[in-house]
């Protein structure tokens, strides 16, 4: 089967400075995270706005993030992936 992203949910991990989201390969759930620096070059104006700002940045490049997640998954099927800026070059 191929990796899909039927669930549009995502969450901001403030401690890890990343966005977490899920993919599915058939019935198997795959966890992904992407570093904030990989999807947003600007910092949140106020810490209280960080979650909203970074989730919006993720949404703006969701297609690209999903493509990079598929690429990472195709190189070796694991249950969890951490995408970094290097994955987007």
C-alpha positions in Angstrom: 0.0 0.0 0.0 1.0 3.6 -0.2 1.3 6.2 2.5 -1.7 8.5 2.8 -2.7 11.3 5.2 -6.5 11.0 5.6 -6.4 12.6 9.1 -5.8 16.3 8.8 -5.1 16.7 12.5 -1.7 18.0 13.6 -0.3 19.3 16.8 2.4 21.7 18.0 5.0 20.3 20.3 6.4 23.4 22.0 9.2 21.5 23.9 10.4 19.8 20.7 9.8 22.8 18.5 8.0 20.7 15.9 4.7 19.8 14.4 3.4 16.3 14.8 1.1 14.5 12.3 0.1 11.0 11.3 0.2 9.0 8.1 -1.3 5.6 7.3 0.0 2.7 5.2 -3.1 0.5 5.0 -4.0 -0.2 8.6 -0.6 0.8 10.0 -0.3 4.2 11.6 3.0 6.1 11.1 4.0 9.0 13.3 5.8 12.0 11.8 7.2 15.2 13.1 8.7 18.2 11.3 11.0 20.8 12.8 9.5 24.3 12.9 12.7 25.6 11.2 12.0 23.4 8.2 8.6 25.0 7.5 8.8 28.5 8.9 11.7 31.0 8.8 9.9 33.5 11.0 9.6 33.2 14.7 6.2 33.7 16.4 5.8 37.3 17.5 4.6 36.3 20.9 5.1 33.0 22.6 1.3 32.8 23.2 0.9 33.0 19.4 3.4 30.3 18.6 1.0 27.4 18.3 -1.4 29.3 16.0 1.5 30.7 13.8 3.3 27.4 13.4 0.2 25.4 12.7 -0.7 27.9 10.0 2.8 27.6 8.6 2.4 23.8 8.5 -1.0 24.2 6.8 0.5 26.5 4.1 3.1 23.8 3.1 1.1 20.7 4.0 1.4 19.2 0.5 5.2 19.6 0.5 5.5 18.2 4.0 3.4 15.2 3.0 5.6 14.7 -0.1 8.8 14.8 2.1 7.2 12.3 4.5 6.4 9.9 1.7 9.9 10.2 0.4 11.4 9.5 3.9 9.0 6.5 4.3 9.9 5.1 0.9 13.6 4.8 2.0 12.8 2.5 4.9 9.5 1.7 6.5 9.6 2.7 10.2 6.9 3.6 12.6 8.2 7.1 13.4 10.0 9.8 11.4 11.5 13.2 12.4 11.7 15.5 9.3 14.3 18.2 9.4 15.4 21.1 7.2 17.8 18.7 5.4 14.8 16.6 4.2 13.5 19.7 2.3 16.6 20.4 0.2 
